[in-house]
Amino acid sequence: MITSASNDKIKEIKKLIGELGKIGSNLNQIARYFNQGGILSSEMRNEIRKSLRDIYEMKYEVMKMAGDFRGSN
């Protein structure tokens, strides 16, 4: 039986998956930029830092959810 709490977790996981897709797209654009001879600018450096920060924040959220799921079994 799916409870309201489980449904909320599923929605959160779907949201995180969508956000990971966007970050992956951003990282692909950055890689393409450098592969085509792009120069590392402060703007590009900031975009890379932001993408890495987003990834670590999502990793934390996923680990937190995994712990919540383990605790509910």
N, CA, C and O atoms as a Maestro MAE file, in Angstrom:
{
 s_m_m2io_version
 :::
 2.0.0
}

f_m_ct {
 s_m_title
 :::
 protein
 m_atom[292] {
  # First column is atom index #
  i_m_mmod_type
  r_m_x_coord
  r_m_y_coord
  r_m_z_coord
  i_m_residue_number
  s_m_chain_name
  s_m_pdb_residue_name
  s_m_pdb_atom_name
  i_m_atomic_number
  :::
  1 25 0.837 -1.177 0.000 1 A "MET " " N  " 7
  2 3 0.000 0.000 0.000 1 A "MET " " CA " 6
  3 2 0.889 1.251 0.000 1 A "MET " " C  " 6
  4 15 1.843 1.352 0.772 1 A "MET " " O  " 8
  5 25 0.558 2.187 -0.872 2 A "ILE " " N  " 7
  6 3 1.322 3.427 -0.963 2 A "ILE " " CA " 6
  7 2 0.674 4.466 -0.043 2 A "ILE " " C  " 6
  8 15 -0.488 4.837 -0.210 2 A "ILE " " O  " 8
  9 25 1.459 4.918 0.926 3 A "THR " " N  " 7
  10 3 0.966 5.923 1.855 3 A "THR " " CA " 6
  11 2 1.231 7.311 1.298 3 A "THR " " C  " 6
  12 15 1.927 7.471 0.295 3 A "THR " " O  " 8
  13 25 0.677 8.296 1.951 4 A "SER " " N  " 7
  14 3 0.901 9.679 1.537 4 A "SER " " CA " 6
  15 2 2.380 10.034 1.630 4 A "SER " " C  " 6
  16 15 2.912 10.727 0.763 4 A "SER " " O  " 8
  17 25 3.039 9.562 2.678 5 A "ALA " " N  " 7
  18 3 4.474 9.831 2.844 5 A "ALA " " CA " 6
  19 2 5.268 9.181 1.722 5 A "ALA " " C  " 6
  20 15 6.200 9.789 1.195 5 A "ALA " " O  " 8
  21 25 4.914 7.955 1.349 6 A "SER " " N  " 7
  22 3 5.599 7.270 0.252 6 A "SER " " CA " 6
  23 2 5.371 8.006 -1.061 6 A "SER " " C  " 6
  24 15 6.290 8.143 -1.869 6 A "SER " " O  " 8
  25 25 4.163 8.474 -1.272 7 A "ASN " " N  " 7
  26 3 3.834 9.221 -2.487 7 A "ASN " " CA " 6
  27 2 4.650 10.507 -2.553 7 A "ASN " " C  " 6
  28 15 5.129 10.887 -3.621 7 A "ASN " " O  " 8
  29 25 4.808 11.176 -1.412 8 A "ASP " " N  " 7
  30 3 5.624 12.391 -1.362 8 A "ASP " " CA " 6
  31 2 7.075 12.084 -1.710 8 A "ASP " " C  " 6
  32 15 7.720 12.853 -2.423 8 A "ASP " " O  " 8
  33 25 7.592 10.961 -1.209 9 A "LYS " " N  " 7
  34 3 8.978 10.567 -1.501 9 A "LYS " " CA " 6
  35 2 9.145 10.288 -2.992 9 A "LYS " " C  " 6
  36 15 10.152 10.667 -3.589 9 A "LYS " " O  " 8
  37 25 8.160 9.629 -3.589 10 A "ILE " " N  " 7
  38 3 8.221 9.323 -5.016 10 A "ILE " " CA " 6
  39 2 8.245 10.614 -5.830 10 A "ILE " " C  " 6
  40 15 9.002 10.727 -6.794 10 A "ILE " " O  " 8
  41 25 7.423 11.579 -5.447 11 A "LYS " " N  " 7
  42 3 7.411 12.867 -6.143 11 A "LYS " " CA " 6
  43 2 8.766 13.565 -6.009 11 A "LYS " " C  " 6
  44 15 9.264 14.150 -6.971 11 A "LYS " " O  " 8
  45 25 9.354 13.501 -4.828 12 A "GLU " " N  " 7
  46 3 10.657 14.127 -4.599 12 A "GLU " " CA " 6
  47 2 11.743 13.453 -5.432 12 A "GLU " " C  " 6
  48 15 12.613 14.124 -5.987 12 A "GLU " " O  " 8
  49 25 11.689 12.132 -5.518 13 A "ILE " " N  " 7
  50 3 12.668 11.401 -6.319 13 A "ILE " " CA " 6
  51 2 12.530 11.774 -7.794 13 A "ILE " " C  " 6
  52 15 13.536 11.968 -8.478 13 A "ILE " " O  " 8
  53 25 11.303 11.876 -8.287 14 A "LYS " " N  " 7
  54 3 11.084 12.275 -9.676 14 A "LYS " " CA " 6
  55 2 11.627 13.676 -9.927 14 A "LYS " " C  " 6
  56 15 12.208 13.943 -10.979 14 A "LYS " " O  " 8
  57 25 11.439 14.564 -8.967 15 A "LYS " " N  " 7
  58 3 11.965 15.925 -9.089 15 A "LYS " " CA " 6
  59 2 13.492 15.899 -9.161 15 A "LYS " " C  " 6
  60 15 14.089 16.578 -9.996 15 A "LYS " " O  " 8
  61 25 14.118 15.120 -8.287 16 A "LEU " " N  " 7
  62 3 15.585 15.021 -8.287 16 A "LEU " " CA " 6
  63 2 16.108 14.439 -9.597 16 A "LEU " " C  " 6
  64 15 17.139 14.880 -10.104 16 A "LEU " " O  " 8
  65 25 15.409 13.462 -10.142 17 A "ILE " " N  " 7
  66 3 15.825 12.873 -11.414 17 A "ILE " " CA " 6
  67 2 15.784 13.928 -12.513 17 A "ILE " " C  " 6
  68 15 16.691 13.996 -13.343 17 A "ILE " " O  " 8
  69 25 14.740 14.749 -12.524 18 A "GLY " " N  " 7
  70 3 14.646 15.828 -13.503 18 A "GLY " " CA " 6
  71 2 15.773 16.831 -13.345 18 A "GLY " " C  " 6
  72 15 16.351 17.280 -14.334 18 A "GLY " " O  " 8
  73 25 16.085 17.184 -12.113 19 A "GLU " " N  " 7
  74 3 17.166 18.129 -11.850 19 A "GLU " " CA " 6
  75 2 18.522 17.544 -12.256 19 A "GLU " " C  " 6
  76 15 19.370 18.260 -12.787 19 A "GLU " " O  " 8
  77 25 18.726 16.256 -12.011 20 A "LEU " " N  " 7
  78 3 19.975 15.615 -12.428 20 A "LEU " " CA " 6
  79 2 20.113 15.652 -13.950 20 A "LEU " " C  " 6
  80 15 21.213 15.830 -14.473 20 A "LEU " " O  " 8
  81 25 19.009 15.486 -14.647 21 A "GLY " " N  " 7
  82 3 19.038 15.573 -16.101 21 A "GLY " " CA " 6
  83 2 19.468 16.956 -16.577 21 A "GLY " " C  " 6
  84 15 20.244 17.082 -17.525 21 A "GLY " " O  " 8
  85 25 18.962 17.987 -15.916 22 A "LYS " " N  " 7
  86 3 19.335 19.358 -16.278 22 A "LYS " " CA " 6
  87 2 20.815 19.619 -16.005 22 A "LYS " " C  " 6
  88 15 21.499 20.250 -16.810 22 A "LYS " " O  " 8
  89 25 21.300 19.132 -14.872 23 A "ILE " " N  " 7
  90 3 22.715 19.305 -14.534 23 A "ILE " " CA " 6
  91 2 23.579 18.555 -15.543 23 A "ILE " " C  " 6
  92 15 24.603 19.073 -15.987 23 A "ILE " " O  " 8
  93 25 23.176 17.347 -15.908 24 A "GLY " " N  " 7
  94 3 23.920 16.583 -16.903 24 A "GLY " " CA " 6
  95 2 23.995 17.325 -18.228 24 A "GLY " " C  " 6
  96 15 25.033 17.333 -18.889 24 A "GLY " " O  " 8
  97 25 22.892 17.946 -18.607 25 A "SER " " N  " 7
  98 3 22.874 18.737 -19.835 25 A "SER " " CA " 6
  99 2 23.842 19.915 -19.737 25 A "SER " " C  " 6
  100 15 24.582 20.198 -20.680 25 A "SER " " O  " 8
  101 25 23.832 20.594 -18.600 26 A "ASN " " N  " 7
  102 3 24.762 21.718 -18.395 26 A "ASN " " CA " 6
  103 2 26.208 21.254 -18.482 26 A "ASN " " C  " 6
  104 15 27.035 21.911 -19.114 26 A "ASN " " O  " 8
  105 25 26.515 20.130 -17.852 27 A "LEU " " N  " 7
  106 3 27.885 19.611 -17.890 27 A "LEU " " CA " 6
  107 2 28.285 19.213 -19.308 27 A "LEU " " C  " 6
  108 15 29.437 19.400 -19.701 27 A "LEU " " O  " 8
  109 25 27.347 18.669 -20.078 28 A "ASN " " N  " 7
  110 3 27.645 18.335 -21.474 28 A "ASN " " CA " 6
  111 2 27.945 19.590 -22.282 28 A "ASN " " C  " 6
  112 15 28.836 19.578 -23.132 28 A "ASN " " O  " 8
  113 25 27.222 20.660 -22.031 29 A "GLN " " N  " 7
  114 3 27.475 21.917 -22.730 29 A "GLN " " CA " 6
  115 2 28.860 22.466 -22.367 29 A "GLN " " C  " 6
  116 15 29.577 22.981 -23.225 29 A "GLN " " O  " 8
  117 25 29.224 22.350 -21.094 30 A "ILE " " N  " 7
  118 3 30.548 22.803 -20.655 30 A "ILE " " CA " 6
  119 2 31.634 21.969 -21.339 30 A "ILE " " C  " 6
  120 15 32.622 22.515 -21.830 30 A "ILE " " O  " 8
  121 25 31.448 20.641 -21.369 31 A "ALA " " N  " 7
  122 3 32.434 19.763 -22.013 31 A "ALA " " CA " 6
  123 2 32.556 20.102 -23.500 31 A "ALA " " C  " 6
  124 15 33.663 20.161 -24.034 31 A "ALA " " O  " 8
  125 25 31.431 20.323 -24.162 32 A "ARG " " N  " 7
  126 3 31.460 20.677 -25.579 32 A "ARG " " CA " 6
  127 2 32.231 21.978 -25.789 32 A "ARG " " C  " 6
  128 15 33.026 22.096 -26.721 32 A "ARG " " O  " 8
  129 25 31.990 22.944 -24.919 33 A "TYR " " N  " 7
  130 3 32.671 24.240 -25.000 33 A "TYR " " CA " 6
  131 2 34.193 24.048 -24.964 33 A "TYR " " C  " 6
  132 15 34.916 24.607 -25.788 33 A "TYR " " O  " 8
  133 25 34.667 23.252 -23.999 34 A "PHE " " N  " 7
  134 3 36.110 23.036 -23.870 34 A "PHE " " CA " 6
  135 2 36.662 22.171 -24.999 34 A "PHE " " C  " 6
  136 15 37.776 22.399 -25.470 34 A "PHE " " O  " 8
  137 25 35.888 21.181 -25.434 35 A "ASN " " N  " 7
  138 3 36.345 20.329 -26.531 35 A "ASN " " CA " 6
  139 2 36.472 21.097 -27.842 35 A "ASN " " C  " 6
  140 15 37.216 20.690 -28.735 35 A "ASN " " O  " 8
  141 25 35.751 22.197 -27.957 36 A "GLN " " N  " 7
  142 3 35.827 23.032 -29.159 36 A "GLN " " CA " 6
  143 2 36.829 24.168 -28.992 36 A "GLN " " C  " 6
  144 15 36.844 25.109 -29.786 36 A "GLN " " O  " 8
  145 25 37.667 24.081 -27.957 37 A "GLY " " N  " 7
  146 3 38.740 25.058 -27.777 37 A "GLY " " CA " 6
  147 2 38.379 26.237 -26.903 37 A "GLY " " C  " 6
  148 15 39.077 27.251 -26.915 37 A "GLY " " O  " 8
  149 25 37.299 26.126 -26.142 38 A "GLY " " N  " 7
  150 3 36.884 27.218 -25.261 38 A "GLY " " CA " 6
  151 2 37.907 27.523 -24.184 38 A "GLY " " C  " 6
  152 15 38.647 26.647 -23.737 38 A "GLY " " O  " 8
  153 25 37.930 28.759 -23.787 39 A "ILE " " N  " 7
  154 3 38.874 29.228 -22.776 39 A "ILE " " CA " 6
  155 2 38.167 29.282 -21.421 39 A "ILE " " C  " 6
  156 15 37.004 29.677 -21.330 39 A "ILE " " O  " 8
  157 25 38.886 28.881 -20.374 40 A "LEU " " N  " 7
  158 3 38.324 28.899 -19.021 40 A "LEU " " CA " 6
  159 2 38.217 30.347 -18.541 40 A "LEU " " C  " 6
  160 15 39.227 30.989 -18.251 40 A "LEU " " O  " 8
  161 25 37.006 30.845 -18.461 41 A "SER " " N  " 7
  162 3 36.767 32.201 -17.981 41 A "SER " " CA " 6
  163 2 36.220 32.128 -16.561 41 A "SER " " C  " 6
  164 15 35.887 31.045 -16.081 41 A "SER " " O  " 8
  165 25 36.128 33.249 -15.896 42 A "SER " " N  " 7
  166 3 35.560 33.255 -14.546 42 A "SER " " CA " 6
  167 2 34.083 32.867 -14.602 42 A "SER " " C  " 6
  168 15 33.572 32.233 -13.679 42 A "SER " " O  " 8
  169 25 33.406 33.241 -15.667 43 A "GLU " " N  " 7
  170 3 31.992 32.854 -15.817 43 A "GLU " " CA " 6
  171 2 31.856 31.335 -15.946 43 A "GLU " " C  " 6
  172 15 30.989 30.726 -15.319 43 A "GLU " " O  " 8
  173 25 32.714 30.737 -16.758 44 A "MET " " N  " 7
  174 3 32.677 29.287 -16.940 44 A "MET " " CA " 6
  175 2 33.072 28.583 -15.645 44 A "MET " " C  " 6
  176 15 32.465 27.579 -15.274 44 A "MET " " O  " 8
  177 25 34.077 29.099 -14.962 45 A "ARG " " N  " 7
  178 3 34.511 28.528 -13.679 45 A "ARG " " CA " 6
  179 2 33.350 28.551 -12.677 45 A "ARG " " C  " 6
  180 15 33.138 27.576 -11.957 45 A "ARG " " O  " 8
  181 25 32.605 29.646 -12.628 46 A "ASN " " N  " 7
  182 3 31.460 29.754 -11.726 46 A "ASN " " CA " 6
  183 2 30.361 28.761 -12.099 46 A "ASN " " C  " 6
  184 15 29.725 28.182 -11.218 46 A "ASN " " O  " 8
  185 25 30.138 28.564 -13.384 47 A "GLU " " N  " 7
  186 3 29.124 27.601 -13.830 47 A "GLU " " CA " 6
  187 2 29.517 26.183 -13.437 47 A "GLU " " C  " 6
  188 15 28.668 25.390 -13.026 47 A "GLU " " O  " 8
  189 25 30.790 25.866 -13.561 48 A "ILE " " N  " 7
  190 3 31.269 24.539 -13.151 48 A "ILE " " CA " 6
  191 2 31.080 24.357 -11.645 48 A "ILE " " C  " 6
  192 15 30.603 23.313 -11.199 48 A "ILE " " O  " 8
  193 25 31.445 25.349 -10.882 49 A "ARG " " N  " 7
  194 3 31.267 25.265 -9.416 49 A "ARG " " CA " 6
  195 2 29.807 25.091 -9.044 49 A "ARG " " C  " 6
  196 15 29.478 24.293 -8.166 49 A "ARG " " O  " 8
  197 25 28.931 25.833 -9.708 50 A "LYS " " N  " 7
  198 3 27.494 25.727 -9.424 50 A "LYS " " CA " 6
  199 2 26.988 24.321 -9.736 50 A "LYS " " C  " 6
  200 15 26.231 23.743 -8.957 50 A "LYS " " O  " 8
  201 25 27.406 23.774 -10.871 51 A "SER " " N  " 7
  202 3 26.974 22.426 -11.239 51 A "SER " " CA " 6
  203 2 27.463 21.403 -10.219 51 A "SER " " C  " 6
  204 15 26.709 20.514 -9.824 51 A "SER " " O  " 8
  205 25 28.705 21.520 -9.796 52 A "LEU " " N  " 7
  206 3 29.234 20.589 -8.799 52 A "LEU " " CA " 6
  207 2 28.510 20.727 -7.462 52 A "LEU " " C  " 6
  208 15 28.220 19.728 -6.803 52 A "LEU " " O  " 8
  209 25 28.222 21.955 -7.066 53 A "ARG " " N  " 7
  210 3 27.485 22.186 -5.818 53 A "ARG " " CA " 6
  211 2 26.098 21.548 -5.909 53 A "ARG " " C  " 6
  212 15 25.647 20.911 -4.956 53 A "ARG " " O  " 8
  213 25 25.422 21.713 -7.043 54 A "ASP " " N  " 7
  214 3 24.095 21.119 -7.230 54 A "ASP " " CA " 6
  215 2 24.155 19.599 -7.139 54 A "ASP " " C  " 6
  216 15 23.282 18.970 -6.542 54 A "ASP " " O  " 8
  217 25 25.191 19.017 -7.733 55 A "ILE " " N  " 7
  218 3 25.336 17.558 -7.690 55 A "ILE " " CA " 6
  219 2 25.511 17.079 -6.253 55 A "ILE " " C  " 6
  220 15 24.872 16.109 -5.845 55 A "ILE " " O  " 8
  221 25 26.364 17.742 -5.485 56 A "TYR " " N  " 7
  222 3 26.580 17.331 -4.097 56 A "TYR " " CA " 6
  223 2 25.329 17.520 -3.248 56 A "TYR " " C  " 6
  224 15 25.056 16.704 -2.368 56 A "TYR " " O  " 8
  225 25 24.567 18.575 -3.496 57 A "GLU " " N  " 7
  226 3 23.320 18.780 -2.757 57 A "GLU " " CA " 6
  227 2 22.322 17.664 -3.066 57 A "GLU " " C  " 6
  228 15 21.639 17.167 -2.171 57 A "GLU " " O  " 8
  229 25 22.246 17.279 -4.329 58 A "MET " " N  " 7
  230 3 21.328 16.201 -4.698 58 A "MET " " CA " 6
  231 2 21.794 14.867 -4.141 58 A "MET " " C  " 6
  232 15 20.978 14.043 -3.727 58 A "MET " " O  " 8
  233 25 23.094 14.654 -4.132 59 A "LYS " " N  " 7
  234 3 23.631 13.422 -3.548 59 A "LYS " " CA " 6
  235 2 23.200 13.328 -2.085 59 A "LYS " " C  " 6
  236 15 22.785 12.268 -1.619 59 A "LYS " " O  " 8
  237 25 23.300 14.436 -1.377 60 A "TYR " " N  " 7
  238 3 22.883 14.451 0.027 60 A "TYR " " CA " 6
  239 2 21.395 14.117 0.145 60 A "TYR " " C  " 6
  240 15 21.006 13.319 0.998 60 A "TYR " " O  " 8
  241 25 20.566 14.720 -0.704 61 A "GLU " " N  " 7
  242 3 19.126 14.459 -0.659 61 A "GLU " " CA " 6
  243 2 18.816 12.991 -0.940 61 A "GLU " " C  " 6
  244 15 17.977 12.393 -0.266 61 A "GLU " " O  " 8
  245 25 19.486 12.413 -1.926 62 A "VAL " " N  " 7
  246 3 19.259 11.007 -2.257 62 A "VAL " " CA " 6
  247 2 19.689 10.121 -1.100 62 A "VAL " " C  " 6
  248 15 18.985 9.169 -0.761 62 A "VAL " " O  " 8
  249 25 20.830 10.414 -0.487 63 A "MET " " N  " 7
  250 3 21.295 9.615 0.648 63 A "MET " " CA " 6
  251 2 20.327 9.736 1.827 63 A "MET " " C  " 6
  252 15 20.060 8.758 2.524 63 A "MET " " O  " 8
  253 25 19.816 10.923 2.037 64 A "LYS " " N  " 7
  254 3 18.845 11.141 3.103 64 A "LYS " " CA " 6
  255 2 17.579 10.323 2.843 64 A "LYS " " C  " 6
  256 15 17.036 9.701 3.756 64 A "LYS " " O  " 8
  257 25 17.114 10.329 1.596 65 A "MET " " N  " 7
  258 3 15.918 9.550 1.251 65 A "MET " " CA " 6
  259 2 16.175 8.065 1.416 65 A "MET " " C  " 6
  260 15 15.322 7.333 1.918 65 A "MET " " O  " 8
  261 25 17.343 7.623 0.996 66 A "ALA " " N  " 7
  262 3 17.669 6.194 1.135 66 A "ALA " " CA " 6
  263 2 17.646 5.793 2.598 66 A "ALA " " C  " 6
  264 15 17.179 4.705 2.937 66 A "ALA " " O  " 8
  265 25 18.145 6.659 3.467 67 A "GLY " " N  " 7
  266 3 18.113 6.383 4.898 67 A "GLY " " CA " 6
  267 2 16.689 6.363 5.427 67 A "GLY " " C  " 6
  268 15 16.351 5.539 6.276 67 A "GLY " " O  " 8
  269 25 15.850 7.272 4.927 68 A "ASP " " N  " 7
  270 3 14.446 7.280 5.336 68 A "ASP " " CA " 6
  271 2 13.741 6.010 4.895 68 A "ASP " " C  " 6
  272 15 12.934 5.466 5.649 68 A "ASP " " O  " 8
  273 25 14.028 5.516 3.679 69 A "PHE " " N  " 7
  274 3 13.405 4.294 3.203 69 A "PHE " " CA " 6
  275 2 13.866 3.103 4.028 69 A "PHE " " C  " 6
  276 15 13.063 2.237 4.375 69 A "PHE " " O  " 8
  277 25 15.153 3.054 4.344 70 A "ARG " " N  " 7
  278 3 15.657 1.948 5.147 70 A "ARG " " CA " 6
  279 2 15.022 1.956 6.527 70 A "ARG " " C  " 6
  280 15 14.715 0.902 7.084 70 A "ARG " " O  " 8
  281 25 14.828 3.135 7.072 71 A "GLY " " N  " 7
  282 3 14.252 3.248 8.403 71 A "GLY " " CA " 6
  283 2 12.782 2.882 8.465 71 A "GLY " " C  " 6
  284 15 12.265 2.542 9.529 71 A "GLY " " O  " 8
  285 25 12.106 2.951 7.321 72 A "SER " " N  " 7
  286 3 10.665 2.653 7.320 72 A "SER " " CA " 6
  287 2 10.363 1.187 7.063 72 A "SER " " C  " 6
  288 15 9.203 0.780 7.127 72 A "SER " " O  " 8
  289 25 11.393 0.375 6.771 73 A "ASN " " N  " 7
  290 3 11.158 -1.044 6.506 73 A "ASN " " CA " 6
  291 2 11.100 -1.837 7.774 73 A "ASN " " C  " 6
  292 15 10.908 -3.053 7.734 73 A "ASN " " O  " 8
  :::
 }
 m_bond[291] {
  # First column is bond index #
  i_m_from
  i_m_to
  i_m_order
  :::
  1 1 2 1
  2 2 3 1
  3 3 4 2
  4 3 5 1
  5 5 6 1
  6 6 7 1
  7 7 8 2
  8 7 9 1
  9 9 10 1
  10 10 11 1
  11 11 12 2
  12 11 13 1
  13 13 14 1
  14 14 15 1
  15 15 16 2
  16 15 17 1
  17 17 18 1
  18 18 19 1
  19 19 20 2
  20 19 21 1
  21 21 22 1
  22 22 23 1
  23 23 24 2
  24 23 25 1
  25 25 26 1
  26 26 27 1
  27 27 28 2
  28 27 29 1
  29 29 30 1
  30 30 31 1
  31 31 32 2
  32 31 33 1
  33 33 34 1
  34 34 35 1
  35 35 36 2
  36 35 37 1
  37 37 38 1
  38 38 39 1
  39 39 40 2
  40 39 41 1
  41 41 42 1
  42 42 43 1
  43 43 44 2
  44 43 45 1
  45 45 46 1
  46 46 47 1
  47 47 48 2
  48 47 49 1
  49 49 50 1
  50 50 51 1
  51 51 52 2
  52 51 53 1
  53 53 54 1
  54 54 55 1
  55 55 56 2
  56 55 57 1
  57 57 58 1
  58 58 59 1
  59 59 60 2
  60 59 61 1
  61 61 62 1
  62 62 63 1
  63 63 64 2
  64 63 65 1
  65 65 66 1
  66 66 67 1
  67 67 68 2
  68 67 69 1
  69 69 70 1
  70 70 71 1
  71 71 72 2
  72 71 73 1
  73 73 74 1
  74 74 75 1
  75 75 76 2
  76 75 77 1
  77 77 78 1
  78 78 79 1
  79 79 80 2
  80 79 81 1
  81 81 82 1
  82 82 83 1
  83 83 84 2
  84 83 85 1
  85 85 86 1
  86 86 87 1
  87 87 88 2
  88 87 89 1
  89 89 90 1
  90 90 91 1
  91 91 92 2
  92 91 93 1
  93 93 94 1
  94 94 95 1
  95 95 96 2
  96 95 97 1
  97 97 98 1
  98 98 99 1
  99 99 100 2
  100 99 101 1
  101 101 102 1
  102 102 103 1
  103 103 104 2
  104 103 105 1
  105 105 106 1
  106 106 107 1
  107 107 108 2
  108 107 109 1
  109 109 110 1
  110 110 111 1
  111 111 112 2
  112 111 113 1
  113 113 114 1
  114 114 115 1
  115 115 116 2
  116 115 117 1
  117 117 118 1
  118 118 119 1
  119 119 120 2
  120 119 121 1
  121 121 122 1
  122 122 123 1
  123 123 124 2
  124 123 125 1
  125 125 126 1
  126 126 127 1
  127 127 128 2
  128 127 129 1
  129 129 130 1
  130 130 131 1
  131 131 132 2
  132 131 133 1
  133 133 134 1
  134 134 135 1
  135 135 136 2
  136 135 137 1
  137 137 138 1
  138 138 139 1
  139 139 140 2
  140 139 141 1
  141 141 142 1
  142 142 143 1
  143 143 144 2
  144 143 145 1
  145 145 146 1
  146 146 147 1
  147 147 148 2
  148 147 149 1
  149 149 150 1
  150 150 151 1
  151 151 152 2
  152 151 153 1
  153 153 154 1
  154 154 155 1
  155 155 156 2
  156 155 157 1
  157 157 158 1
  158 158 159 1
  159 159 160 2
  160 159 161 1
  161 161 162 1
  162 162 163 1
  163 163 164 2
  164 163 165 1
  165 165 166 1
  166 166 167 1
  167 167 168 2
  168 167 169 1
  169 169 170 1
  170 170 171 1
  171 171 172 2
  172 171 173 1
  173 173 174 1
  174 174 175 1
  175 175 176 2
  176 175 177 1
  177 177 178 1
  178 178 179 1
  179 179 180 2
  180 179 181 1
  181 181 182 1
  182 182 183 1
  183 183 184 2
  184 183 185 1
  185 185 186 1
  186 186 187 1
  187 187 188 2
  188 187 189 1
  189 189 190 1
  190 190 191 1
  191 191 192 2
  192 191 193 1
  193 193 194 1
  194 194 195 1
  195 195 196 2
  196 195 197 1
  197 197 198 1
  198 198 199 1
  199 199 200 2
  200 199 201 1
  201 201 202 1
  202 202 203 1
  203 203 204 2
  204 203 205 1
  205 205 206 1
  206 206 207 1
  207 207 208 2
  208 207 209 1
  209 209 210 1
  210 210 211 1
  211 211 212 2
  212 211 213 1
  213 213 214 1
  214 214 215 1
  215 215 216 2
  216 215 217 1
  217 217 218 1
  218 218 219 1
  219 219 220 2
  220 219 221 1
  221 221 222 1
  222 222 223 1
  223 223 224 2
  224 223 225 1
  225 225 226 1
  226 226 227 1
  227 227 228 2
  228 227 229 1
  229 229 230 1
  230 230 231 1
  231 231 232 2
  232 231 233 1
  233 233 234 1
  234 234 235 1
  235 235 236 2
  236 235 237 1
  237 237 238 1
  238 238 239 1
  239 239 240 2
  240 239 241 1
  241 241 242 1
  242 242 243 1
  243 243 244 2
  244 243 245 1
  245 245 246 1
  246 246 247 1
  247 247 248 2
  248 247 249 1
  249 249 250 1
  250 250 251 1
  251 251 252 2
  252 251 253 1
  253 253 254 1
  254 254 255 1
  255 255 256 2
  256 255 257 1
  257 257 258 1
  258 258 259 1
  259 259 260 2
  260 259 261 1
  261 261 262 1
  262 262 263 1
  263 263 264 2
  264 263 265 1
  265 265 266 1
  266 266 267 1
  267 267 268 2
  268 267 269 1
  269 269 270 1
  270 270 271 1
  271 271 272 2
  272 271 273 1
  273 273 274 1
  274 274 275 1
  275 275 276 2
  276 275 277 1
  277 277 278 1
  278 278 279 1
  279 279 280 2
  280 279 281 1
  281 281 282 1
  282 282 283 1
  283 283 284 2
  284 283 285 1
  285 285 286 1
  286 286 287 1
  287 287 288 2
  288 287 289 1
  289 289 290 1
  290 290 291 1
  291 291 292 2
  :::
 }
}
